[in-house]
Amino acid sequence: MFLTNQDVIELTEWRRRLHRMPEVSREEAKTAEEVQAFLEANAPDRIVTSLGGHGVAAVYEGREPGPTVMVRAELDALPIEEISDAPHRSAIPGKGHLCGHDGHMAILAALARGLGRQRPRRGRAVLLFQPAEEDGSGAAAVVADPKFREIAPDIAFSLHNMPGIPFGKAALAEGVVNCASRGMRITLTGKTAHASMPETGISPMNAVAHLMSALTALSHGSTLDETFSLVTITHAEMGEPAFGIAPAHAEIWATLRTLTDSRMQDLCARAEALAAEAARNQGLKVDIAYDDVFHHCENAPEAVAHLRRALEAEGVPHDEGAGPIRASEDFGRFGQKAPAAMFFLGAGETYPSLHNPDYDFPDDLIGIGARVFMRALRDILG
């Protein structure tokens, strides 16, 4: 173990400090400052800031030429009220680190401790603290930032803690591990009327009622194969909160989900056709926009092989798990640029689920995750 007992105590306290000050996607300025301060105390050769927004990266250089290996964590929290009696519970109303990104950051902070004491023999280790993972915009913004070209990896790794898996056990497999998804926003516009004479206006009511069921009927399959699709209505509103006005405006928000990016294009086309037909039948104008766009996340065989060797060397039990999961993850963007792999690290079979208001990252996972990544870094970079 490359961490001392004092390291573990300090990393745990730092993780809890981050937990108390959650910031949501694109607002992670104070979190980035905390990360930068921690990294500066651990002697990287270079720190890159404002990367794709509030992103921060630490670079540790080896003495000899070699590959660049990146390990990624996420900066952002969720817009969810935390329910907890813990002393380190969120101090920000309506926001909480309820996905464990604070713990992922602590794992990378542990790597900074180790790399600051012993540089890699060759190549470069890059520790990336990525912004805005939760809304799908962060990885794309990082990759598009000109500063990223200076630290672009030859191979990339990440993890996500996973309730439902036995504590400390890992799941790792080649191929698709996270679904593609995106938020579809359908806006319908007609003409208002007095509520006593609705026939003089053009209401979106019938179109909304039809689309609620028609969109969800696009869902197909319960197993995650190439034909899988899932449409979930997440929000709908119509008209003004008044009794005297027949409405002219409505919005429907739906999350579209497929196993792969190619399947997503087909699902979008079918959903758009339904919206256009419903609007046309009711004499409405329709506008469609997309938010929270996640590409599918795919583990490359060569990256998986490195992580598998590291898990075995560190005595961390692992298997391929139950296959791909429905949840999305924007780490897939990095996999489009270099071989990449993510593994899932068990938080406990009965542990509160991710995004639940009572979730809190298990601190004992910090050392396990850090050991696996450090072993992979040393195996590749020496």
VMD Tcl script that draws the C-alpha trace (Angstrom):
set ca {
  {0.00 0.00 0.00}
  {1.58 3.31 -1.05}
  {-0.60 5.35 1.36}
  {0.20 5.78 5.03}
  {-2.42 5.69 7.77}
  {-2.09 9.46 8.04}
  {-2.70 9.77 4.28}
  {-5.93 7.80 4.63}
  {-7.10 10.01 7.50}
  {-6.34 13.19 5.55}
  {-7.89 11.94 2.30}
  {-11.04 10.91 4.15}
  {-11.34 14.34 5.74}
  {-10.72 16.00 2.38}
  {-13.42 13.89 0.77}
  {-15.84 14.91 3.49}
  {-14.87 18.55 3.05}
  {-15.82 18.27 -0.62}
  {-19.05 16.53 0.39}
  {-20.05 19.54 2.48}
  {-19.66 21.96 -0.45}
  {-21.36 20.36 -3.49}
  {-21.55 22.28 -6.75}
  {-23.61 21.20 -9.74}
  {-22.49 20.92 -13.36}
  {-20.77 24.01 -14.78}
  {-20.69 25.69 -11.36}
  {-17.74 23.82 -9.80}
  {-15.48 26.86 -9.25}
  {-14.88 26.39 -5.50}
  {-14.46 22.62 -5.90}
  {-11.84 23.24 -8.58}
  {-10.02 25.62 -6.23}
  {-9.97 22.95 -3.52}
  {-8.62 20.41 -5.99}
  {-5.95 22.78 -7.26}
  {-4.78 23.57 -3.74}
  {-4.52 19.87 -2.88}
  {-2.58 19.13 -6.06}
  {-0.17 22.02 -5.53}
  {0.75 20.50 -2.16}
  {1.68 17.25 -3.93}
  {4.25 18.62 -6.36}
  {2.99 17.90 -9.89}
  {5.18 19.03 -12.77}
  {2.27 20.98 -14.19}
  {-1.31 21.89 -13.32}
  {-3.78 22.76 -16.09}
  {-6.80 24.80 -14.96}
  {-10.05 26.03 -16.54}
  {-10.07 22.94 -18.71}
  {-13.38 22.65 -20.54}
  {-14.89 24.94 -17.90}
  {-13.71 24.34 -14.33}
  {-11.64 21.24 -15.11}
  {-8.26 20.71 -13.46}
  {-5.48 18.33 -14.48}
  {-2.20 17.45 -12.77}
  {0.71 16.14 -14.84}
  {3.49 13.97 -13.39}
  {6.41 13.53 -15.81}
  {8.71 10.52 -16.04}
  {12.44 10.76 -16.75}
  {12.20 8.80 -19.99}
  {9.90 9.07 -23.04}
  {6.76 6.99 -22.89}
  {2.97 6.99 -23.16}
  {0.56 9.37 -21.46}
  {-1.84 7.61 -19.11}
  {-4.88 9.53 -17.87}
  {-7.07 8.73 -14.87}
  {-10.30 10.70 -14.63}
  {-12.62 11.76 -11.80}
  {-15.60 14.13 -11.82}
  {-16.05 17.46 -10.03}
  {-19.82 17.93 -10.01}
  {-22.64 17.11 -7.61}
  {-26.40 16.82 -8.11}
  {-29.35 19.21 -7.68}
  {-30.88 16.93 -5.02}
  {-31.51 17.68 -1.34}
  {-29.40 15.39 0.85}
  {-31.10 13.55 3.71}
  {-28.42 12.73 6.24}
  {-27.45 13.12 9.88}
  {-23.73 12.87 9.09}
  {-21.57 15.74 10.37}
  {-20.21 16.17 6.84}
  {-23.63 16.36 5.16}
  {-24.16 18.95 2.45}
  {-24.17 22.56 3.64}
  {-25.76 23.73 0.38}
  {-29.57 23.46 0.28}
  {-30.89 21.49 -2.68}
  {-27.48 20.15 -3.71}
  {-25.57 17.04 -2.74}
  {-22.71 14.72 -3.68}
  {-25.14 11.85 -4.09}
  {-23.29 10.04 -6.87}
  {-19.91 9.70 -5.19}
  {-17.89 12.11 -7.29}
  {-16.35 13.45 -4.07}
  {-15.01 9.95 -3.43}
  {-13.73 9.61 -6.97}
  {-11.85 12.89 -6.51}
  {-10.34 11.57 -3.28}
  {-9.07 8.50 -5.14}
  {-7.26 10.73 -7.63}
  {-5.98 12.86 -4.75}
  {-4.47 9.65 -3.32}
  {-2.72 9.07 -6.65}
  {-1.33 12.61 -6.46}
  {0.14 11.76 -3.05}
  {1.86 8.68 -4.43}
  {3.06 10.24 -7.68}
  {4.35 13.30 -5.84}
  {6.59 11.04 -3.79}
  {7.67 8.81 -6.67}
  {7.42 9.98 -10.26}
  {6.75 7.46 -13.03}
  {9.91 6.18 -14.66}
  {8.74 7.07 -18.15}
  {5.93 8.84 -19.95}
  {3.34 10.94 -18.13}
  {0.58 10.36 -15.62}
  {-2.32 12.80 -15.98}
  {-4.92 13.13 -13.23}
  {-8.01 14.77 -14.71}
  {-10.74 16.28 -12.53}
  {-13.47 16.75 -15.13}
  {-16.36 19.21 -14.86}
  {-20.03 18.71 -15.73}
  {-20.29 14.94 -16.00}
  {-23.86 14.82 -14.74}
  {-25.31 16.81 -17.68}
  {-23.12 15.16 -20.31}
  {-21.39 18.38 -21.38}
  {-18.11 18.12 -19.47}
  {-16.07 15.53 -21.35}
  {-16.99 17.08 -24.70}
  {-15.92 20.50 -23.44}
  {-12.62 19.12 -22.13}
  {-11.83 17.32 -25.39}
  {-12.67 20.47 -27.39}
  {-10.44 22.67 -25.24}
  {-7.10 23.42 -27.00}
  {-5.32 22.79 -23.69}
  {-6.43 19.16 -23.80}
  {-4.24 18.51 -26.84}
  {-1.21 19.15 -24.64}
  {-2.17 16.34 -22.24}
  {-4.12 14.03 -24.56}
  {-3.75 10.43 -23.32}
  {-2.62 7.32 -25.11}
  {-4.80 5.33 -22.72}
  {-7.42 6.42 -20.17}
  {-8.99 4.91 -17.06}
  {-11.83 5.72 -14.69}
  {-14.10 4.04 -12.17}
  {-17.52 4.48 -10.68}
  {-18.60 3.24 -7.30}
  {-21.63 0.98 -7.62}
  {-24.19 0.11 -4.94}
  {-25.65 -3.36 -5.51}
  {-22.21 -4.93 -5.98}
  {-20.58 -6.48 -2.88}
  {-18.32 -4.02 -1.10}
  {-14.82 -3.87 -2.58}
  {-15.60 -6.21 -5.48}
  {-15.06 -4.89 -9.01}
  {-16.96 -5.42 -12.23}
  {-14.95 -5.05 -15.44}
  {-15.75 -6.16 -18.97}
  {-14.87 -5.36 -22.57}
  {-17.37 -3.68 -24.87}
  {-20.25 -1.33 -24.15}
  {-20.65 -0.65 -20.42}
  {-22.97 2.41 -20.36}
  {-25.93 3.28 -22.58}
  {-26.22 6.27 -24.86}
  {-28.87 8.76 -23.77}
  {-30.13 12.26 -24.40}
  {-32.84 14.59 -23.22}
  {-35.43 15.50 -25.85}
  {-37.37 18.72 -25.35}
  {-40.54 19.02 -27.48}
  {-42.17 22.47 -27.57}
  {-45.69 22.77 -29.00}
  {-47.16 26.18 -29.83}
  {-50.74 27.01 -30.82}
  {-53.03 29.96 -30.04}
  {-54.55 31.05 -26.73}
  {-58.27 31.57 -26.23}
  {-60.67 32.48 -23.47}
  {-61.46 29.42 -21.41}
  {-65.15 29.93 -22.16}
  {-64.49 29.70 -25.92}
  {-61.65 27.18 -26.36}
  {-62.77 26.48 -29.94}
  {-61.41 29.89 -30.99}
  {-57.85 28.90 -30.05}
  {-55.45 26.09 -30.89}
  {-54.66 24.02 -27.82}
  {-51.75 21.55 -27.52}
  {-53.76 19.40 -25.08}
  {-54.61 16.54 -27.46}
  {-51.09 16.44 -28.86}
  {-49.61 16.26 -25.35}
  {-52.01 13.49 -24.33}
  {-51.16 11.49 -27.47}
  {-47.40 11.96 -27.19}
  {-47.26 10.89 -23.56}
  {-48.18 7.35 -24.53}
  {-46.82 7.31 -28.10}
  {-43.31 8.27 -27.05}
  {-43.11 5.72 -24.23}
  {-44.42 3.07 -26.65}
  {-41.12 3.44 -28.55}
  {-39.47 1.55 -25.67}
  {-38.37 -1.93 -26.66}
  {-36.84 -4.84 -24.78}
  {-35.77 -5.41 -21.21}
  {-32.31 -6.81 -21.98}
  {-29.50 -4.52 -23.07}
  {-28.86 -5.68 -26.62}
  {-28.63 -3.84 -29.94}
  {-32.43 -3.54 -30.19}
  {-32.93 -2.03 -26.71}
  {-34.61 1.37 -26.45}
  {-36.23 3.21 -23.57}
  {-38.17 6.48 -23.54}
  {-38.96 8.00 -20.15}
  {-41.17 11.07 -19.81}
  {-39.46 13.24 -17.18}
  {-41.38 16.53 -17.32}
  {-44.44 18.08 -18.93}
  {-46.18 21.43 -18.63}
  {-48.98 23.16 -20.50}
  {-50.37 26.69 -20.46}
  {-50.39 29.25 -17.68}
  {-51.54 28.53 -14.11}
  {-54.86 30.30 -14.71}
  {-58.48 29.20 -15.07}
  {-59.48 31.77 -17.67}
  {-57.07 30.88 -20.46}
  {-57.18 27.93 -22.84}
  {-53.49 27.12 -23.41}
  {-51.33 27.72 -26.46}
  {-47.98 26.40 -25.23}
  {-46.75 23.05 -23.94}
  {-43.47 21.26 -23.35}
  {-42.70 17.58 -23.01}
  {-39.29 16.42 -21.82}
  {-38.28 12.84 -22.46}
  {-35.07 10.90 -21.92}
  {-34.17 8.63 -24.83}
  {-31.89 5.69 -24.09}
  {-30.28 3.02 -26.28}
  {-27.33 0.66 -25.97}
  {-25.31 2.30 -28.76}
  {-24.97 5.64 -30.52}
  {-26.05 4.18 -33.86}
  {-29.32 2.94 -32.38}
  {-29.89 6.36 -30.81}
  {-30.08 8.04 -34.21}
  {-32.94 5.76 -35.21}
  {-34.80 6.34 -31.94}
  {-34.46 10.13 -32.31}
  {-35.81 9.98 -35.84}
  {-38.88 7.99 -34.75}
  {-39.56 10.28 -31.78}
  {-39.23 13.37 -33.95}
  {-41.64 11.90 -36.51}
  {-44.22 11.28 -33.79}
  {-43.92 14.84 -32.52}
  {-44.19 16.29 -36.04}
  {-47.27 14.19 -36.83}
  {-49.02 15.12 -33.56}
  {-48.34 18.81 -34.15}
  {-49.52 18.64 -37.75}
  {-52.75 16.89 -36.80}
  {-53.58 19.63 -34.29}
  {-52.38 22.64 -36.31}
  {-49.49 23.34 -33.94}
  {-45.95 24.55 -34.42}
  {-43.33 22.15 -33.06}
  {-39.72 22.73 -32.04}
  {-37.33 20.02 -30.87}
  {-34.09 20.48 -28.95}
  {-31.70 18.09 -27.23}
  {-29.82 18.42 -23.93}
  {-27.71 16.12 -21.72}
  {-26.30 14.22 -24.68}
  {-24.30 11.15 -23.63}
  {-22.53 8.85 -26.07}
  {-22.33 5.19 -25.17}
  {-19.30 4.23 -23.10}
  {-17.21 1.36 -24.47}
  {-14.28 -0.43 -22.82}
  {-11.35 -1.16 -25.15}
  {-9.78 -4.64 -24.76}
  {-6.22 -3.34 -24.23}
  {-7.34 -0.91 -21.51}
  {-9.41 -3.63 -19.82}
  {-6.37 -5.92 -19.82}
  {-4.32 -3.35 -17.88}
  {-7.06 -2.87 -15.28}
  {-7.65 -6.61 -14.96}
  {-3.96 -7.21 -14.24}
  {-4.02 -4.40 -11.67}
  {-7.08 -5.83 -9.92}
  {-5.49 -9.25 -9.75}
  {-2.17 -7.91 -8.51}
  {-3.92 -5.97 -5.75}
  {-6.08 -8.90 -4.72}
  {-9.34 -7.14 -5.56}
  {-12.03 -9.70 -6.44}
  {-13.63 -9.05 -9.79}
  {-15.77 -10.46 -12.56}
  {-17.51 -9.15 -15.66}
  {-20.61 -8.16 -13.69}
  {-24.08 -8.22 -15.13}
  {-23.14 -6.59 -18.44}
  {-23.91 -3.04 -19.60}
  {-25.93 -0.77 -17.33}
  {-28.72 1.59 -18.38}
  {-27.20 4.66 -16.74}
  {-25.11 6.92 -18.97}
  {-21.58 8.20 -18.43}
  {-19.72 10.79 -20.48}
  {-16.35 9.05 -20.09}
  {-17.20 7.53 -23.47}
  {-16.02 10.76 -25.11}
  {-12.45 9.98 -24.06}
  {-12.80 6.48 -25.44}
  {-13.36 8.04 -28.86}
  {-9.86 9.56 -28.64}
  {-7.82 6.73 -27.09}
  {-8.28 3.20 -25.70}
  {-10.19 3.61 -22.46}
  {-11.83 1.51 -19.76}
  {-14.00 2.09 -16.71}
  {-14.58 -0.41 -13.92}
  {-17.30 -0.44 -11.28}
  {-16.27 -0.76 -7.63}
  {-18.85 -2.23 -5.28}
  {-20.25 -0.02 -2.53}
  {-22.26 -2.86 -0.96}
  {-25.20 -5.01 -2.00}
  {-27.71 -3.16 0.17}
  {-26.08 0.27 0.05}
  {-28.33 3.25 -0.90}
  {-28.53 3.70 -4.66}
  {-26.77 6.43 -6.60}
  {-28.75 9.69 -6.76}
  {-30.75 8.68 -3.68}
  {-31.02 11.47 -1.09}
  {-29.43 9.27 1.60}
  {-26.41 8.16 -0.44}
  {-22.88 8.93 0.83}
  {-19.65 7.62 -0.70}
  {-18.08 4.81 1.41}
  {-14.71 6.20 2.53}
  {-13.10 2.75 2.68}
  {-13.27 2.58 -1.13}
  {-10.69 5.39 -1.44}
  {-7.73 3.13 -0.73}
  {-9.01 0.26 -2.87}
  {-9.61 2.42 -5.95}
  {-6.28 4.21 -5.51}
  {-4.34 0.94 -5.24}
  {-5.82 -0.39 -8.48}
  {-5.08 2.77 -10.45}
  {-1.58 3.15 -9.02}
  {-0.79 -0.46 -9.92}
  {-1.98 0.17 -13.51}
  {0.11 3.36 -13.70}
  {3.24 1.64 -12.41}
  {2.74 -1.35 -14.72}
  {2.55 0.92 -17.77}
  {4.90 3.74 -16.79}
  {7.26 2.07 -14.33}
}
mol new
graphics top color blue
foreach p $ca { graphics top sphere $p radius 0.5 }
foreach p [lrange $ca 0 end-1] q [lrange $ca 1 end] { graphics top cylinder $p $q radius 0.2 }
display resetview
